[in-house]
């Protein structure tokens, strides 16, 4: 069974996910795409799988074939798997990590982009 992360990466690359995402995510997605293309370019069958999935991103069988090619490349090279996992996380999350440590007393908000105010309790302001 193909690794679900490889399926997600294949789906994102085939569907050109980078359209409509944040600048930070777009940069990470571009790095992910370069890494995938660079690796798959070395094998004609893998390169064909990438090209076919990009040409027809709605074809689930072609995207699955690309995911299988990625999965096999990762099985052969653990460093490549680690690189893809890191790049995928950065592309998906936009490079943002929210962490809370220690004792928390009161409200907490973890957010990336906030447009407008955040209010806890009380009457709304003017």
Secondary structure as UniProt FT lines:
FT   HELIX           4..14
FT   TURN            15..20
FT   HELIX           23..40
FT   TURN            41..42
FT   HELIX           44..55
FT   TURN            56..58
FT   HELIX           60..76
FT   HELIX           78..93
FT   TURN            94..95
//
